[in-house]
């Protein structure tokens, strides 16, 4: 809506009326203007005024210039249903250019995109991936073209691991092919459900589908914890124990990453102590299996004030850089021992 004052449509039209009131009367022009969208802004006495084509043209020009200067703002959603509809429309708009892009990719890259489509889920991560892909932005789920001369590394974890993947990949460039499991891996229960899929998600070139070679990894760096903060401790321990057994059976060198700190938040029903407790449980399981620990909790805790987002489990850019470099260092250490 235009601001009141000298620039309003009403005042502009009144000034034009004063300027053109003595010109020839034209009933046809009066009819057109009266039925035009400018009518609400015309003076009350307009029907009896003498007007001309000049008045008509100038009036429309004045109103149009005011409206063009202040374009209407798009309406924001006013309820969850509208917000969901808006998001669905935005996601649908991003899908067409994404599909067009995928159609141009080499077969191996198309296969990787299909894996992501099947595992990221339509609600949150897949639409983000599609928009990022179209914009040419790098994410943890970029296709990794393996150098067959380098060892293969798989990172398994939640959104925090996704945040540090790019930094770890960069730090290990020329030293290892670093892959990220094709989803936010969530709680340990999801790990037990999806582990076989993750292991086979990025087979080396030439490996037959379903063969042991298709699931070959030299190092697997894994974590489950933030999404298990409400899991019963006995269940968490049992699931980690089973996961450790399955991972060791792959023949890869396994590294456990301790869960990074979270803030206490009553609204989200989470406590900082829940992670301390689960890290202690995980340490006990890893000791049982002889799995080394990349203690990200201890590493990042002194830097939380500058590295972690306020009242959030996630980290800022510098925080993820720090974590990625630490993860890379632990992986390099494991590779040196093979």
Secondary structure as UniProt FT lines:
FT   TURN            6..7
FT   HELIX           9..20
FT   TURN            21..22
FT   HELIX           27..34
FT   HELIX           37..41
FT   TURN            44..45
FT   HELIX           46..48
FT   HELIX           53..69
FT   HELIX           80..103
FT   HELIX           107..119
FT   HELIX           121..125
FT   HELIX           126..135
FT   TURN            140..141
FT   TURN            148..149
FT   STRAND          151..156
FT   HELIX           159..171
FT   TURN            172..175
FT   STRAND          176..180
FT   HELIX           188..199
FT   TURN            200..202
FT   TURN            205..206
FT   TURN            209..210
FT   HELIX           212..215
FT   STRAND          219..222
FT   HELIX           226..228
FT   TURN            229..230
FT   HELIX           233..248
FT   TURN            249..251
FT   STRAND          253..257
FT   TURN            266..269
FT   HELIX           272..289
FT   STRAND          292..294
FT   HELIX           296..301
FT   TURN            302..303
FT   HELIX           304..307
FT   TURN            310..311
FT   HELIX           317..336
//
